[in-house]
Amino acid sequence: MTGSYDAPSRVRPLPGLRAIGAAAVLAVALAVEGCAALPADGGSVGAQSAASAAIGAAGAVSAGSATRGAETDPNDVEGDRASRAARDPFEPVNRGISRFNDTLDGWVFRPVATFYDRYTPEVFQMIARNVLSNLLDPYIGLNNFLQGKPAAGFSDLGRFLFNTTFGFFGFADPASDAGLEKHREDFGQTLGVWGVETGPYLVLPFFGPSNLRDGIGFGVDAYAALIGRFDSVRFRNSLAGLQFVDVRAQLLPADRLLNDALDRYTLVRDTYLQRRRNLVFDGDPPDDD
């Protein structure tokens, strides 16, 4: 998850490799934001809603897995294994990377996010979330245009202009109060709308669950991220770090469910793939054949 800054000095084209790290972090944040489907009101309510979305989806997958295990016959089990092998052919490697990511998260990302969530005033978290979300709107709008949804695209551009002007560079979100809905789109979803298959499931070092299609989208998101266009390296890296920590803090309530899962890797994989499919079809995916 998934997905989209006060008084930047000037903007210029992406200066190259020195911005890739910050842009990549934002791309991950955009993806996580899209997966979590956060509300626009921010604050602790946004964090709880993000976790609820993740927990609800994961719980559904977990319950479905338990039901299948209790009711299926051996032939169905073999079919499930074949299906898993087809969508996750690199499972041994992916599991190793997943363990590395979990260890890194436990030692670094989760403690930092916990400190941020516990000791940062909620009003600051809300402002930071609004500003960072506002910078995502133009890119979200571009993806809506590419997906053939011009009304949503113009709405996203309207949100950006409205919040930048009347919301003091996005500190506030008057656009939502005015009826301009917040959307969650990225280039991986755009490729899905264009008919590109997901390809094999992948776990990216540091960044977590993905697949071949979303990995390509990840690269485009990283290059196109507005945060990478700011002139000051320190400024854009600070914003990217803040985005990463804020998104991780919003997902803290989901940690207990993952820790209690019988197979954390399977739960994360199935939830991710299900959620991304749901996003590609705007919440109304077709029935499986």
N, C-alpha and C positions, 0 to 999 in steps of 0.2 A: 501498500500500500503502500488518491491515492490524491497529493499528487503534488498550485498550485501554489518599504524601506525608507527610512526618514532622510530626506534631503540629500540624495546622492549628488556629487559634484557634477560630473559630466559622464556621458556614455559613449563608448567606442566599440568597435568590433572586438570579438574575443581575441585576446592577445596570445593565445597559444597554450602550450603545455602547462604554464603556471596557473591557469584557471581550471584545468580539468578536474582537479580534486574537489574544488568547491562546487563546480557544476554537477559533478557526479553525485555528491551528497544531496544536492537539491533534487536531482532526478529521482533518487531513492525516496526522498521525502514526498515528492509528488506521487510516486507510485504507492507508497504507504497511505498517503492521504486519500488517493482514489480507492484503495482497498477498504479503508475504514469507513468511508462515506460520512465524514464528520459534518455536523451541523455548523451553521455559520455564526452561532451566538458566542462561541469561544468559551474561555474560562473552564472551571472544573466540570461544568455540564458537558462541554465538548469532549473533555477527556473521558468522562464516564460513558458518553454515547459512543465514542470510538471503541472503547473496550467492549461495550455491550454488543456492538455490531460484530466484532471479532469473536466474542464468546458465543454469541448466538449461532453464527455460521459454523464455528468449530464444534459446538455442541451437536448441531444437526448432523454433521459428518460423523462425529463419534457415535451418536445414537444409531445412525444408519449402518455403520460398520458393525456395531454390536448385534443388530438385528440380523444382518446378513450372516454373521458367524453362527448364530443360533439356528437359522432356518434353512440354509442352503445345503444342497447335496454335494458329493465329491465332484461331480461334473461342473457344477457352478463354481466351485472353488478353483478348479483348473482354469475355467474361463476368466475368473478374476485375476489369477496370476498372470495369464497371458495379456490381459488388458493392462495390468500394472507394468509389465515388462515393456509393452509397446510405448507407453507414455513416459516411463522413467527407466530407460535402458542403462543409464549411468548411475543407478541407485547406490552401488558401493562407494563410488567416488563422491556422490552427492551427500551421502551420510557422513563421510569423513569431513567434508567441508562444513556441513551443518554442525558437527561436534565442535569444530574449531570456532565457528561463529558463536555458538552458545557459550563456549568458554570465554571468548573475548567479551561477549555481552555481560556475562556474570562478573567479570573482573573490572570492566571499564564502563560500558555504556549504561547498564542498569544502575550502578551506584551514582553516576553523574545525573541521570534522569531522575532518580529518587531524590537526590539533594535539590535539584531544580524544582521539582514538583512540591516538595515539602517546605522549602524556605523562600521561594520566589513569590512575591505577592500576586494574588490571582489577577489583579488589575493589570499588572505588567505582563503576565502570561497572555491575557486576552488581547492586549495591544500588540504584543509580538506576533501572536497568531494572526491577527487581522492584517497587519502589515505584510507579513510573509505570504499570506493567502492572496492578498491583493496583487502582488507581483506575479502570481501564477495565472491570473485571469486572462491576460492577452494570449498566452500560449495555449491555455484551455480553449479560448475562443478560436484560435487557429485550427486546433484539432476538430472542433465542431464543424467549422467550414469544410475541412477535408473529409469529414464523415457525411457531408451532405445535409447538415443541420444548420442552415443559415440563421434561423431565428434564434437558436441557442447561441450561435457565434456572436451575433450582434448584441445579444443580452450580456455576454461575457465582456465584450468591449465596453458596453455601457456601464457595467459594474465597475470596471477599472477606472473609467473617466469620472464616474460619480463619486466613488470612494476616494480617489486621489484628490479630487477637487473639494468636495464637501466633507470628506472624512479625514482631512488633514494628512494626506499621503497614505491613507489606509489605516490610520490609528483607530478609526471607527468604521462601522459597516452600515452606513445609512442606505446603501443600495438594497440590502435585504429587506429593510423596513419599507422601501419603496416598491417592493414586489419583484425585484430582479433576482432570480434564483441562482444560487451557487451551484456550478456544475463541477464534475470531476472527470477530466479526460486527459489522456496521454497518447503518445504516438503508438504504443503497443496496442491500445484499444483501436486506434485508427487503422492499423494494419489488420486487425481482426475484422473490422467492418468491411474492409476491402476484400476479405475472403482469404487472407493468409492464415494457414494452419498454425497451431501453437508450436508444433515441433516437440522435441523431447523436453522433459522437465529438467531444470538446472538449478543448482544452488550456487550463488555467486559468493566468493570470499568477501567478507565484511558486509555485504548487502543483502544476502539471504535469498528467498525463493524467487524463481523466475522461470522462463522457458526460452526456447530459441527465438520465438517471435518477440517476446517482451524484452529479451536481451538486446535485440536490434533496436527496439523502441527506446530502451534505456540509453543507448548511445546517442540517438537523435535527441532525446530529452536533455541529456547532459550538454550537448553542443548548443542547443537552442535556448537553454535556460537563461532567463533575463538576468539572474544574479551574476552570471559569468561575464556580463557586459560592462560591469562597473569598473571604473578606472583603478580604484584603490584595491590592491591585493588584500590588504588587511581588512578592509571594509567588507568585501564580498566573502572572504573566508569566515569572518565573524558571523555574518548573516547565515551562511551555510551551516556553520556549527550550531547556531541557535535553532535553526529549522530542524536539524537532525535531533537535537536534544529534546525539543518541544514535542516532536512526533513520538519519540521513544517514551516520553513521560505520559503521553496520552494513552499509550498501550500498556502501561504498568498494571492496570487491573486485570488484564488478560493473562498475566504471568502464572497465576495460581492454576488456572485451567491447563495451561501447557505443562506445568510441572507435575500435575496429577494424571496426565495422559499416559495410557499404557504404552503407546508408541508415539512420542513427540514428533518424530520426523514424518510419519504417515499423516498425523493430524494436521500438521502445518502444510504439507504438500497438497492433501485433498482439499483443505479449506482454501488454499491459495488458488488452485486451478478452478474450483467451483466459483469463487468470488470473481475471478477475472473473466470467466465465461459470462457471468451475470452482468458484468459491467459492459462487455462488448455489445450485448443485446439490450442494454438500457433497462435491466431488471426483468426482461420478458424473454428468456432464452427458449428456443424451440425444444420440443420433447426429443429425447434421444431415440435413435432408431432401434 
